């Protein structure tokens, strides 16, 4: 079994960060040939090609991305060791990087990720963005898990699993003052409503429901971002179509009320992971929470 040379690993890490041998050599204050030698020796020891050239830059291969992630964790462990011996303190944290689609309910994200929040042994990073960008980050191993309200076909772009983790029926909610004129779901024909954007599956489900029962609401605004839709529902004096989890605090306080549920109109929530040789235990633990009632209780609390 080959022993890992950390000097080789450190030079590889700099090249992986900068994507260029010359710039890495400048940072390390050594000759470019020395950096190249260290990288080649690490590749020989691991039996894997870690870089592939694309134009003037060096891009990490799949094996290179795995090695890069482990290198970062190794160097972090080294810093923790120094801290332990010099200060008498040890940080045994595990890193997990979660990406969330920017249109996803913040309340749902909080409910799903609550086991990690405040955990003494987990350092969680949560970033939001477009699904396409998050999928690229997942492929590059800079994200471990994506939370989405849009499904992705397993097998595409290296995706191992797109697991439905929850769903919630849609509702019409609005200020209590509107209850005097609209207190039944059937009253949405011709009613002014705030709706989710047309790009969402939830909106498509609502449109299908309207066609099926033969109603046509008046569209006040179409909003992709659930957080913004929540604010408009709270402040605009118009009713909105959304999952109750989005406005659970406003419903609890009485600022908003539910006029009725929309049968067969659902918002779906998915966890997306990638095919990898190494799975992070903390991600597996997070997904295993779906086998208990924690998440489902959190969602039911908003109903």
C-alpha positions, 0 to 999 in steps of 0.5 A: 500500500502506497503511503500518502505524501502530504507534500505532494498533496499540498502542491496538488491542492494549490494547482486544484485551487488555481487551475494553473501550474505557473500560478501555483508555483508562484504561490509556493515560491518554487519552480513550475517543474517542482509543482508538476513533479509533485502532482505526477508523483501523487497521481502515481501513488493514487493510480488516478489521473487528477487533472485534464487540460482544457485550453490553458487551464487544468480541470479536476477529473472526477478522481481529482475532485474527490482528492480535492475534497479529501485534501481540504478535510485533511488540512482542516484536520491538521489545523484542528490538531495544532489547535488541540495541542497548542490551545487544549481545544478540539473541533470535531466538526463535519462539513456538509454543503447544502444547496437549495433552489432559490424559489424553495420555501424557507420554512421547509428548508428550516424544517428539513435542516433543523437536525443540523442547525446548532449541532456541535459536530456539524458545520453546515453551509447553505447556499441558494441558487438556480437549479442548473447552477446547483447541479453543476456544483453538485457535479463538482463536489462543492455541494453535497445535497440539493433541496429542490421543488423541481424533479431531476431525472436520475442518471442525468449529469451523474445524478444518483437519486432524486428522492421525493422527501415531502409534499404539501397540498396547495391552499388559498390564503389571504387576509381575514378581511377577505373572508367576508366575500370569499370563503370557499375554494369555488369562489376563485372563478374571476377572483384576483389572486397572487400565483406562483410563477409558470415555471414551477410544477406547483403552478402547472398543477394549479392551472390543471386544477382550474381547467378541470373544474372550469374556473379562471381566476384573475392574475394579480401577479406571478411570483417565482420566489416563494418568500416574495409571494409570502410577503405579497400575501401578507401585505397586499390585501390579495389572496394567494395560492401557495403551500401552507408551509410557506406562511405557517407563521402568518397563519398561526398569528392570524395575520393570514387565514386559509380559505380552502385547500386545493385538491390534487394541487401539490408542492413537491420537495426533493433531495438530489444527490450525485453518484459518488464513490464516497458518501458523506455520513452526515448526508446519509444521516440527514436523509435517514430522518425521513424514516421518522416523523420529525419532518412530517410533524414539522410540516403538519404544524403549519396545517 
